[in-house]
Amino acid sequence: MKAHRNPHPRVPNPPAPDNFNPGDALELLYAELVEVEALAHAAGEAVTLLPSASSAKVRRRFARLYSLVTKTADQATATLTLGENLVALLSGHMAVRRAASPPAAAATQGRVRRAR
């Protein structure tokens, strides 16, 4: 079997102090959360495919494992929903800021005129 290709999603580069952009940082965090959620749900599916337990002790271990994986998947989903809400809020906030700010050309011309 040929090696499986696993392409990574295109996300912004990690932010650096000299070119930090909160929107890019939030998008990067959101992309990472999507991966964590996918892993958590895959782990939950894998646990359900484990063979049946042979003893009470092993059943308890499986139950604990399933509970842990399920809670992790639920928390990952809740965090991802929060991330989606934050991205939407940031988009709305940036739209309001753009609408409230003067056009870039007028702001640049005003600075040039004052400098003369």
Phi and psi in degrees as GROMACS dihedral restraints (atoms count N, CA, C in turn):
[ dihedral_restraints ]
;  ai    aj    ak    al  type     phi  dphi    fc
    3     4     5     6     1   -69.3    20    10
    4     5     6     7     1   155.6    20    10
    6     7     8     9     1   -61.5    20    10
    7     8     9    10     1   135.8    20    10
    9    10    11    12     1   -76.3    20    10
   10    11    12    13     1   132.9    20    10
   12    13    14    15     1   -87.2    20    10
   13    14    15    16     1   129.1    20    10
   15    16    17    18     1  -124.1    20    10
   16    17    18    19     1    83.8    20    10
   18    19    20    21     1   -70.0    20    10
   19    20    21    22     1   142.6    20    10
   21    22    23    24     1   -91.1    20    10
   22    23    24    25     1   145.0    20    10
   24    25    26    27     1   -66.1    20    10
   25    26    27    28     1   152.5    20    10
   27    28    29    30     1   -82.3    20    10
   28    29    30    31     1   115.2    20    10
   30    31    32    33     1  -129.3    20    10
   31    32    33    34     1   159.8    20    10
   33    34    35    36     1   -61.5    20    10
   34    35    36    37     1   155.9    20    10
   36    37    38    39     1   -62.6    20    10
   37    38    39    40     1   152.7    20    10
   39    40    41    42     1   -57.1    20    10
   40    41    42    43     1   138.5    20    10
   42    43    44    45     1   -66.7    20    10
   43    44    45    46     1   143.9    20    10
   45    46    47    48     1  -113.0    20    10
   46    47    48    49     1   155.8    20    10
   48    49    50    51     1   -57.9    20    10
   49    50    51    52     1   -31.3    20    10
   51    52    53    54     1   -83.9    20    10
   52    53    54    55     1   -15.1    20    10
   54    55    56    57     1  -135.3    20    10
   55    56    57    58     1    39.0    20    10
   57    58    59    60     1   -67.6    20    10
   58    59    60    61     1   131.0    20    10
   60    61    62    63     1  -129.2    20    10
   61    62    63    64     1   116.0    20    10
   63    64    65    66     1   -59.7    20    10
   64    65    66    67     1   -34.5    20    10
   66    67    68    69     1   -64.8    20    10
   67    68    69    70     1   -44.8    20    10
   69    70    71    72     1   -64.7    20    10
   70    71    72    73     1   -39.9    20    10
   72    73    74    75     1   -63.4    20    10
   73    74    75    76     1   -42.2    20    10
   75    76    77    78     1   -66.5    20    10
   76    77    78    79     1   -39.9    20    10
   78    79    80    81     1   -63.8    20    10
   79    80    81    82     1   -40.4    20    10
   81    82    83    84     1   -63.4    20    10
   82    83    84    85     1   -45.1    20    10
   84    85    86    87     1   -62.1    20    10
   85    86    87    88     1   -42.1    20    10
   87    88    89    90     1   -61.6    20    10
   88    89    90    91     1   -42.9    20    10
   90    91    92    93     1   -62.3    20    10
   91    92    93    94     1   -38.7    20    10
   93    94    95    96     1   -66.8    20    10
   94    95    96    97     1   -38.9    20    10
   96    97    98    99     1   -64.3    20    10
   97    98    99   100     1   -36.1    20    10
   99   100   101   102     1   -60.7    20    10
  100   101   102   103     1   -42.7    20    10
  102   103   104   105     1   -64.8    20    10
  103   104   105   106     1   -42.6    20    10
  105   106   107   108     1   -62.8    20    10
  106   107   108   109     1   -42.8    20    10
  108   109   110   111     1   -63.3    20    10
  109   110   111   112     1   -41.9    20    10
  111   112   113   114     1   -62.3    20    10
  112   113   114   115     1   -42.3    20    10
  114   115   116   117     1   -63.9    20    10
  115   116   117   118     1   -40.9    20    10
  117   118   119   120     1   -64.4    20    10
  118   119   120   121     1   -42.2    20    10
  120   121   122   123     1   -70.0    20    10
  121   122   123   124     1   -36.5    20    10
  123   124   125   126     1   -64.7    20    10
  124   125   126   127     1   -39.1    20    10
  126   127   128   129     1   -64.0    20    10
  127   128   129   130     1   -39.0    20    10
  129   130   131   132     1   -62.6    20    10
  130   131   132   133     1   -41.8    20    10
  132   133   134   135     1   -66.3    20    10
  133   134   135   136     1   -38.4    20    10
  135   136   137   138     1   -64.7    20    10
  136   137   138   139     1   -38.6    20    10
  138   139   140   141     1   -63.6    20    10
  139   140   141   142     1   -38.0    20    10
  141   142   143   144     1   -69.1    20    10
  142   143   144   145     1   -18.4    20    10
  144   145   146   147     1   -91.9    20    10
  145   146   147   148     1    -0.7    20    10
  147   148   149   150     1   -65.1    20    10
  148   149   150   151     1   150.0    20    10
  150   151   152   153     1   -65.0    20    10
  151   152   153   154     1   157.7    20    10
  153   154   155   156     1   -65.4    20    10
  154   155   156   157     1   151.1    20    10
  156   157   158   159     1   -76.5    20    10
  157   158   159   160     1   146.6    20    10
  159   160   161   162     1   -94.2    20    10
  160   161   162   163     1   -18.1    20    10
  162   163   164   165     1  -143.2    20    10
  163   164   165   166     1   168.7    20    10
  165   166   167   168     1   -63.6    20    10
  166   167   168   169     1   -37.5    20    10
  168   169   170   171     1   -63.5    20    10
  169   170   171   172     1   -43.8    20    10
  171   172   173   174     1   -69.5    20    10
  172   173   174   175     1   -37.8    20    10
  174   175   176   177     1   -60.8    20    10
  175   176   177   178     1   -41.3    20    10
  177   178   179   180     1   -61.8    20    10
  178   179   180   181     1   -42.1    20    10
  180   181   182   183     1   -63.0    20    10
  181   182   183   184     1   -44.1    20    10
  183   184   185   186     1   -62.4    20    10
  184   185   186   187     1   -41.7    20    10
  186   187   188   189     1   -63.4    20    10
  187   188   189   190     1   -41.9    20    10
  189   190   191   192     1   -64.6    20    10
  190   191   192   193     1   -44.0    20    10
  192   193   194   195     1   -62.1    20    10
  193   194   195   196     1   -45.4    20    10
  195   196   197   198     1   -63.5    20    10
  196   197   198   199     1   -41.2    20    10
  198   199   200   201     1   -62.6    20    10
  199   200   201   202     1   -44.3    20    10
  201   202   203   204     1   -63.2    20    10
  202   203   204   205     1   -45.7    20    10
  204   205   206   207     1   -66.1    20    10
  205   206   207   208     1   -41.6    20    10
  207   208   209   210     1   -64.3    20    10
  208   209   210   211     1   -44.0    20    10
  210   211   212   213     1   -64.7    20    10
  211   212   213   214     1   -38.1    20    10
  213   214   215   216     1   -64.3    20    10
  214   215   216   217     1   -43.8    20    10
  216   217   218   219     1   -63.6    20    10
  217   218   219   220     1   -41.6    20    10
  219   220   221   222     1   -63.1    20    10
  220   221   222   223     1   -43.2    20    10
  222   223   224   225     1   -66.2    20    10
  223   224   225   226     1   -39.6    20    10
  225   226   227   228     1   -62.9    20    10
  226   227   228   229     1   -40.7    20    10
  228   229   230   231     1   -64.8    20    10
  229   230   231   232     1   -43.1    20    10
  231   232   233   234     1   -63.7    20    10
  232   233   234   235     1   -40.7    20    10
  234   235   236   237     1   -67.0    20    10
  235   236   237   238     1   -38.7    20    10
  237   238   239   240     1   -64.8    20    10
  238   239   240   241     1   -39.5    20    10
  240   241   242   243     1   -62.6    20    10
  241   242   243   244     1   -41.9    20    10
  243   244   245   246     1   -60.8    20    10
  244   245   246   247     1   -43.1    20    10
  246   247   248   249     1   -60.6    20    10
  247   248   249   250     1   -41.7    20    10
  249   250   251   252     1   -61.9    20    10
  250   251   252   253     1   -41.6    20    10
  252   253   254   255     1   -65.0    20    10
  253   254   255   256     1   -40.5    20    10
  255   256   257   258     1   -66.0    20    10
  256   257   258   259     1   -39.9    20    10
  258   259   260   261     1   -62.2    20    10
  259   260   261   262     1   -43.1    20    10
  261   262   263   264     1   -64.3    20    10
  262   263   264   265     1   -42.2    20    10
  264   265   266   267     1   -63.8    20    10
  265   266   267   268     1   -42.1    20    10
  267   268   269   270     1   -64.2    20    10
  268   269   270   271     1   -40.9    20    10
  270   271   272   273     1   -61.3    20    10
  271   272   273   274     1   -44.6    20    10
  273   274   275   276     1   -63.2    20    10
  274   275   276   277     1   -42.7    20    10
  276   277   278   279     1   -62.3    20    10
  277   278   279   280     1   -44.1    20    10
  279   280   281   282     1   -66.6    20    10
  280   281   282   283     1   -36.4    20    10
  282   283   284   285     1   -64.3    20    10
  283   284   285   286     1   -41.6    20    10
  285   286   287   288     1   -65.3    20    10
  286   287   288   289     1   -41.3    20    10
  288   289   290   291     1   -63.7    20    10
  289   290   291   292     1   -42.2    20    10
  291   292   293   294     1   -64.4    20    10
  292   293   294   295     1   -40.0    20    10
  294   295   296   297     1   -68.4    20    10
  295   296   297   298     1   -32.6    20    10
  297   298   299   300     1   -83.2    20    10
  298   299   300   301     1   -22.8    20    10
  300   301   302   303     1   -83.7    20    10
  301   302   303   304     1   150.8    20    10
  303   304   305   306     1   -70.0    20    10
  304   305   306   307     1   157.5    20    10
  306   307   308   309     1   -57.1    20    10
  307   308   309   310     1   147.9    20    10
  309   310   311   312     1   -62.7    20    10
  310   311   312   313     1   -38.3    20    10
  312   313   314   315     1   -64.2    20    10
  313   314   315   316     1   -42.9    20    10
  315   316   317   318     1   -66.4    20    10
  316   317   318   319     1   -39.1    20    10
  318   319   320   321     1   -66.2    20    10
  319   320   321   322     1   -38.8    20    10
  321   322   323   324     1   -68.7    20    10
  322   323   324   325     1   -42.5    20    10
  324   325   326   327     1   -63.8    20    10
  325   326   327   328     1   -37.9    20    10
  327   328   329   330     1   -62.5    20    10
  328   329   330   331     1   -39.4    20    10
  330   331   332   333     1   -69.5    20    10
  331   332   333   334     1   -37.7    20    10
  333   334   335   336     1   -67.3    20    10
  334   335   336   337     1   -42.5    20    10
  336   337   338   339     1   -63.3    20    10
  337   338   339   340     1   -39.8    20    10
  339   340   341   342     1   -67.6    20    10
  340   341   342   343     1   -31.3    20    10
  342   343   344   345     1   -70.4    20    10
  343   344   345   346     1   -24.5    20    10
